[in-house]
Amino acid sequence: MQTVNIRQLKTNPSTALRSAKDEDMVVVMNRDHPQALLVDLEKLDLPDLGSVRIALAVSLFRSGAVSAGFAARMTGKPLSEMLTLLSSLGIPLTGNGAADARDDLEAGRQWLARKV
């Protein structure tokens, strides 16, 4: 098991990820206190790692952290299949619905009102 501090993780995350893949796990330290664990998903020997990747991708998309395209790449699925899955789960595929539409409409009005 290896430890890294937050500064090391920020400067060279690939080293920590490589260590997590090669070893059991990496402990991320924050001022001499363990803060987080980096664990390679392959090392967990989960019976259905594909489903875990899908669940992570859906969760990240729902929170707005990743795009649908990125979520599809995370799962190894075609974008059309990911969009169908997200839609079937009742997750909106566009932003904030009515609020986004109002913002877009207002931006359009302001653009049209500009004097050239």
KEZA-125617 format. One record per residue (C-alpha): residue number from 1; x, y, z. Coordinates in nm, 3 decimals. Layout:
nr NUM	x X	y Y	z Z
...
//
This chain:
nr 1	x 0.000	y 0.000	z 0.000
nr 2	x 0.129	y 0.342	z -0.093
nr 3	x 0.040	y 0.685	z 0.040
nr 4	x 0.033	y 1.016	z -0.145
nr 5	x -0.053	y 1.360	z -0.021
nr 6	x -0.299	y 1.583	z -0.201
nr 7	x -0.025	y 1.796	z -0.356
nr 8	x 0.141	y 1.487	z -0.505
nr 9	x -0.194	y 1.369	z -0.635
nr 10	x -0.257	y 1.705	z -0.804
nr 11	x 0.087	y 1.725	z -0.961
nr 12	x 0.107	y 1.371	z -1.089
nr 13	x -0.222	y 1.179	z -1.072
nr 14	x -0.105	y 0.916	z -1.320
nr 15	x 0.159	y 0.792	z -1.074
nr 16	x -0.106	y 0.740	z -0.805
nr 17	x -0.339	y 0.565	z -1.052
nr 18	x -0.057	y 0.341	z -1.172
nr 19	x 0.023	y 0.253	z -0.811
nr 20	x -0.341	y 0.170	z -0.746
nr 21	x -0.335	y -0.061	z -1.048
nr 22	x -0.003	y -0.227	z -0.957
nr 23	x -0.059	y -0.249	z -0.581
nr 24	x -0.368	y -0.303	z -0.366
nr 25	x -0.462	y 0.059	z -0.309
nr 26	x -0.329	y 0.409	z -0.254
nr 27	x -0.416	y 0.610	z 0.055
nr 28	x -0.458	y 0.982	z -0.011
nr 29	x -0.342	y 1.184	z 0.288
nr 30	x -0.466	y 1.530	z 0.384
nr 31	x -0.236	y 1.688	z 0.646
nr 32	x -0.126	y 1.356	z 0.794
nr 33	x -0.480	y 1.217	z 0.799
nr 34	x -0.608	y 0.951	z 0.558
nr 35	x -0.871	y 1.120	z 0.340
nr 36	x -0.948	y 0.881	z 0.055
nr 37	x -0.857	y 0.552	z -0.110
nr 38	x -0.770	y 0.496	z -0.472
nr 39	x -0.859	y 0.144	z -0.576
nr 40	x -0.837	y 0.001	z -0.926
nr 41	x -1.183	y -0.130	z -1.016
nr 42	x -1.031	y -0.436	z -1.183
nr 43	x -0.869	y -0.535	z -0.851
nr 44	x -1.204	y -0.548	z -0.672
nr 45	x -1.297	y -0.871	z -0.855
nr 46	x -1.657	y -0.761	z -0.883
nr 47	x -1.881	y -1.021	z -1.045
nr 48	x -2.027	y -0.765	z -1.287
nr 49	x -1.779	y -0.481	z -1.339
nr 50	x -1.970	y -0.369	z -1.650
nr 51	x -2.276	y -0.291	z -1.440
nr 52	x -2.063	y -0.095	z -1.193
nr 53	x -1.922	y 0.113	z -1.479
nr 54	x -2.275	y 0.178	z -1.608
nr 55	x -2.395	y 0.282	z -1.262
nr 56	x -2.099	y 0.518	z -1.221
nr 57	x -2.152	y 0.669	z -1.566
nr 58	x -2.526	y 0.720	z -1.506
nr 59	x -2.460	y 0.878	z -1.168
nr 60	x -2.194	y 1.112	z -1.306
nr 61	x -2.419	y 1.214	z -1.597
nr 62	x -2.716	y 1.273	z -1.366
nr 63	x -2.504	y 1.500	z -1.145
nr 64	x -2.384	y 1.696	z -1.449
nr 65	x -2.021	y 1.595	z -1.400
nr 66	x -1.988	y 1.431	z -1.744
nr 67	x -2.158	y 1.452	z -2.081
nr 68	x -2.362	y 1.170	z -2.233
nr 69	x -2.080	y 1.105	z -2.478
nr 70	x -1.827	y 1.073	z -2.197
nr 71	x -2.063	y 0.844	z -2.005
nr 72	x -2.097	y 0.626	z -2.316
nr 73	x -1.718	y 0.602	z -2.350
nr 74	x -1.691	y 0.508	z -1.980
nr 75	x -1.920	y 0.212	z -2.037
nr 76	x -1.793	y 0.113	z -2.379
nr 77	x -2.143	y 0.155	z -2.522
nr 78	x -2.247	y 0.344	z -2.835
nr 79	x -2.387	y 0.691	z -2.764
nr 80	x -2.730	y 0.594	z -2.896
nr 81	x -2.748	y 0.305	z -2.648
nr 82	x -2.640	y 0.530	z -2.360
nr 83	x -2.901	y 0.792	z -2.452
nr 84	x -3.169	y 0.522	z -2.462
nr 85	x -3.060	y 0.392	z -2.121
nr 86	x -3.058	y 0.741	z -1.964
nr 87	x -3.398	y 0.817	z -2.112
nr 88	x -3.544	y 0.487	z -1.991
nr 89	x -3.426	y 0.574	z -1.639
nr 90	x -3.616	y 0.904	z -1.659
nr 91	x -3.300	y 1.113	z -1.661
nr 92	x -3.342	y 1.433	z -1.867
nr 93	x -3.101	y 1.438	z -2.159
nr 94	x -3.098	y 1.815	z -2.178
nr 95	x -3.004	y 2.070	z -1.915
nr 96	x -3.238	y 2.230	z -1.668
nr 97	x -3.550	y 2.208	z -1.883
nr 98	x -3.770	y 2.519	z -1.864
nr 99	x -3.507	y 2.728	z -1.685
nr 100	x -3.254	y 2.661	z -1.963
nr 101	x -3.514	y 2.739	z -2.228
nr 102	x -3.597	y 3.071	z -2.058
nr 103	x -3.228	y 3.159	z -2.035
nr 104	x -3.173	y 3.072	z -2.402
nr 105	x -3.478	y 3.277	z -2.505
nr 106	x -3.358	y 3.577	z -2.304
nr 107	x -3.008	y 3.549	z -2.452
nr 108	x -3.164	y 3.543	z -2.799
nr 109	x -3.373	y 3.852	z -2.723
nr 110	x -3.067	y 4.038	z -2.598
nr 111	x -2.872	y 3.940	z -2.907
nr 112	x -3.152	y 4.059	z -3.135
nr 113	x -3.186	y 4.387	z -2.942
nr 114	x -2.817	y 4.473	z -2.988
nr 115	x -2.753	y 4.779	z -3.196
nr 116	x -2.488	y 4.727	z -3.455
//
